[in-house]
Amino acid sequence: MAAQNRRARFDYFIEDTMEAGLILTGTEVKSLRGGRASINEAYAGLKNGELYLFNAYIPEYGQAGRWLQHETKRPRKLLVHRRELSKLMGAIKQKGITLIPMSVYFNDRGIAKVEVGLAAGKKKHDKRESEKERTWQRDKARLMRDRG
């Protein structure tokens, strides 16, 4: 796992997830393999009829020269099938639906992929409710473990 958005499930209701390819430069791939990337503030959106990943931070690769470095927060193009893109475009046009990157990883062939989730924002009371549920599940597991 190159990068993960751990707060995504806490801040949003994830309705559906899908895998998308990611167009990167050479230094971005090397830096991503180092595991210091961050997608916590990132989101996916449309630009010129194509899907892009905005605000994802991939640090500069330290072992490359200055002229080879990439811009750390540049928009990166996401690769999806035409049918998936039209489905996502329809979902984005709905009120309150956002595309959130859940994780960035390399598949078994070594290709960078992004797991994108269709998300609706949670209200404060929803977040409190999910926190209560998580705490109860943890306590319940602890009780069951102690009982035997």
For each residue, the residues with C-beta under 8 A, 3 or more apart:
1: 4 35 103 104 105
2: 32 33 35 37 103 104 105 106 112
3: 32 35 37 38 39 56 103 104
4: 1 39 102 103 104
5: 8 39 40 42 100 101 102 103
6: 9 10 40
7: 10 11 40
8: 5 11 12 14 100 101 102 117 119
9: 6 12 14
10: 6 7 122 127 130
11: 7 8 121 122 127
12: 8 9 98 100 117 119 120 121 122
13: 119 120 121 122 126
14: 8 9 17 100 102 117 118 119
15: 97 117 118 119 120
16: 117 118
17: 14 102 115 116 117 118
18: 80 84 88 115 116
19: 113 114 115 116
20: 44 51 78 79 80 113 114 115 116
21: 78 79 80 111 112 113 114
22: 53 76 77 78 79 104 112 113 114
23: 76 77 78 79
24: 28 29 32 58 76 112
25: 28 29 70
26: 29 30 68
27: 30 31 60 61 64 68 69 70
28: 24 25 31 32 58 61 70 76
29: 24 25 26 32 33 112
30: 26 27 33 34 61 63 64
31: 27 28 34 36 37 58 59 60 61 70
32: 2 3 24 28 29 35 37 58 104 106 112
33: 2 29 30 106
34: 30 31 59 61
35: 1 2 3 32
36: 31 59
37: 2 3 31 32 56 57 58 59 104
38: 3 41 42 56 57
39: 3 4 5 42 56 57 101 103 104
40: 5 6 7
41: 38 55 57
42: 5 38 39 53 54 55 56 57 100 101
43: 53 54 55 98 99 100 101
44: 20 51 52 53 54 78 99 100 101 114 116
45: 51 52 54 92 99
46: 49 50 51 52 89 92
47: 50 52 75
48:
49: 46
50: 46 47 77 85
51: 20 44 45 46 77 78 80 85 88 99
52: 44 45 46 47 75 76 77 78
53: 22 42 43 44 56 75 76 77 78 101 114
54: 42 43 44 45 75
55: 41 42 43 73
56: 3 37 38 39 42 53 73 76 101 104
57: 37 38 39 41 42 72 73
58: 24 28 31 32 37 70 72
59: 31 34 36 37 72
60: 27 31 64 69 70 72
61: 27 28 30 31 34 64 68 69 70
62:
63: 30
64: 27 30 60 61 68 69
65: 68 69
66: 69
67:
68: 26 27 61 64 65
69: 27 60 61 64 65 66
70: 25 27 28 31 58 60 61 74
71: 74
72: 57 58 59 60
73: 55 56 57
74: 70 71
75: 47 52 53 54
76: 22 23 24 28 52 53 56
77: 22 23 50 51 52 53
78: 20 21 22 23 44 51 52 53 114 116
79: 20 21 22 23
80: 18 20 21 51 84 85 88
81: 84 85
82: 85 86
83: 86 87
84: 18 80 81 87 88
85: 50 51 80 81 82 88 89
86: 82 83 89 90
87: 83 84 90 91
88: 18 51 80 84 85 91 92 99 118
89: 46 85 86 92 93
90: 86 87 93 94
91: 87 88 94 97 99 118
92: 45 46 88 89 97 98 99
93: 89 90
94: 90 91 97
95:
96: 120 121
97: 15 91 92 94 118 119 120
98: 12 43 92 118 119 120 121
99: 43 44 45 51 88 91 92 116 117 118 119
100: 5 8 12 14 42 43 44 116 117 119
101: 5 8 39 42 43 44 53 56 104 114 115 116 117
102: 4 5 8 14 17 115 116 117
103: 1 2 3 4 5 39 114 115
104: 1 2 3 4 22 32 37 39 56 101 112 113 114 115
105: 1 2 112 113 115
106: 2 32 33 110 111 112 113
107: 110 111 113
108:
109:
110: 106 107
111: 21 106 107
112: 2 21 22 24 29 32 104 105 106
113: 19 20 21 22 104 105 106 107
114: 19 20 21 22 44 53 78 101 103 104
115: 17 18 19 20 101 102 103 104 105
116: 17 18 19 20 44 78 99 100 101 102
117: 8 12 14 15 16 17 99 100 101 102
118: 14 15 16 17 88 91 97 98 99
119: 8 12 13 14 15 97 98 99 100
120: 12 13 15 96 97 98
121: 11 12 13 96 98
122: 10 11 12 13 126 127 130
123: 126 127
124: 127 128
125: 128 129
126: 13 122 123 129 130
127: 10 11 122 123 124 130 131
128: 124 125 131 132
129: 125 126 132 133
130: 10 122 126 127 133 134
131: 127 128 134 135
132: 128 129 135 136
133: 129 130 136 137
134: 130 131 137 138
135: 131 132 138 139
136: 132 133 139 140
137: 133 134 140 141
138: 134 135 141 142
139: 135 136 142 143
140: 136 137 143 144
141: 137 138 144 145
142: 138 139 145 146
143: 139 140 146 147
144: 140 141 147
145: 141 142
146: 142 143
147: 143 144
148:
